[in-house]
């Protein structure tokens, strides 16, 4: 059982949870887009940057999730 299951979250903690949830939604959409393959209107450099962005978003999500586990 995690600490957050029965605890009322403080306002700053709730903001972290909301940020994580919003990030998850954006990350899922970006992953879906990337899985479809590179469209013709996106050049190689931008495609590479989108993949790096996905990696960074995933790392950030992991950090937020770890913080939430400590609440």
N, C-alpha and C positions, 0 to 999 in steps of 0.2 A: 504494500500500500504506500503510495507516495504521499508526501506532506501536503500536496495541493488538493487531495481528494476531499478532505473535510475542513479545510481552512478557508476562511473568508480572505480573499486576496486584498492587499492594500492597493490603493489607486495606482501607484507606480508599477506594482506587480501585474495588475490587470492590463495596463498599457503594454507591457512586454508580451503578455499572452496574445493580445489583439494584434500587435506587430508581427508576432510569429505566425499567427493564423493568416494575416493578409499576405505575408511573404510566401507562405505555403501555396496559396492560391496563385500568386504570380509565378512562382517557381514551377508549379504544375503546368501552367499555360505555356511557359517558355519551353519546358521539356517536350510538351506535345508538339509545339512548333518545330523544334529542332529535330525531332524524330521523323518528321515528314520529309526531311532532306532539304538541301539548299535550293531555294527558289532562284530563278534566273535574275530577279531584280536585286539580289543581295550579292555583292562582290565577295571575293575570298577573304579580304581583310575584315570586313564587317561580320562575315560568318564566323571567323575565328574569334572575334571579339564577343559575339553572342554566346559562343561556347564557353569562353572565359567568364563571362557574366554569369552564366548558369552555374559554373563551378563556385564562383564567389558567393552567389546567393545561397547555394547549398551549404557552404561553410558557415555563413551567417545564420542560416536556419538552425544548424547544429549547435552553434553557440547559444542562441536564444533558448533552444530546447534544454540545453544543459543548465542554463540559468534558472529556468522555470522549475526544473527538478529540485533546485535548492530552496524553493519557496516553502 
